[in-house]
């Protein structure tokens, strides 16, 4: 089977070079037929499993994007490449995200965000619509409905953050369409507030429906993961009390891995005690070169390191310099003072595919993020226990760390630094710039960003929003050129 995968990739690579950024019409084509709306619980379960499979697959967002289109983990990598903390080694894969040319409406990259998540929403609606009004649901159907509502909410949350500015201060700004049908009937953009008015009640209901549900693997969404979604949403909207309580509930069943493992674990195994939600990749589900480790593992023979193109993903030098030498996480990047290192200075060794054949697992959510959400929310809410929550996490990573005496904005900034270090390469950095209303600064003194990525963006600048895909403008009568992001 593997030889056919490699043959396919050779063909794909040839296509990429001949049509690097051509627009391809990939309207969100949901995979559910109308006849499946009325179904058995087994068929409904199969649909939910299919959504999870799509979130780890190649080609859902765009059929020919070998560099970025491999599902949820690919989208996490794409948004990180728009941020400040990852440096692209050379003019290579991800360049059109790194230099922001990929945000334009004709780019295949903006299609990937749109198509991946709206496909998930359409498929989730095929579960939600017949079950939401059913009066005699079984406990199994409750769990399926809860998962579908969580998937839809998670997708809407990411979409509104990609195509609009952050919630606070932009409640009445243009949002995104909110489909309520399987056939993706065209909707208008509405407002950002409209989107969150859909997301929050659905997630709250999902938490209730998933109470008592015991999932078969971490690939499924359970109550803890739904709490994690709510924690992220409430942090975005500024409901600090609910953000903190949901983050605490989300991490309640999880422990932290030993701090020394951060730089040696590889972040490639779903059995890691911190992982709350992810994808278990094996020979059948591997997308080989079109995968996260192909692009982010410095040691792999893929696109992101010693393989094709030497497209190393490196930490920003100014951020690296802010990591104390006592912090065990600092070993996850190559020191500029290292003698004869195997990779360039600042190259990451955080992500290592231990299988050697691009079958490393994908992490979508970790308990460490919940500690950071809880700490920030409590700090903003003037809760005296905020520093204790932060200490529980950071002291695990840095034996030299002492309980912070910071309060207020100073403590929030300290937590933000810890978010940048802890969650590097895990799909939060660009969203944090937007949420915290910070500029993108790649040209300041001490940076190691390359000239081809020397992009600075002012707070809430136009480049902090992707443009709506051209195909959507052409096919949706309720969205036109006047509705487009600048």
Beta strands, then each sheet from edge to edge (+ up, - down):
strand 1: 86-88
strand 2: 275-279
strand 3: 313-315
strand 4: 362-366
sheet 1: 1+ 3-
sheet 2: 2+ 4-
end
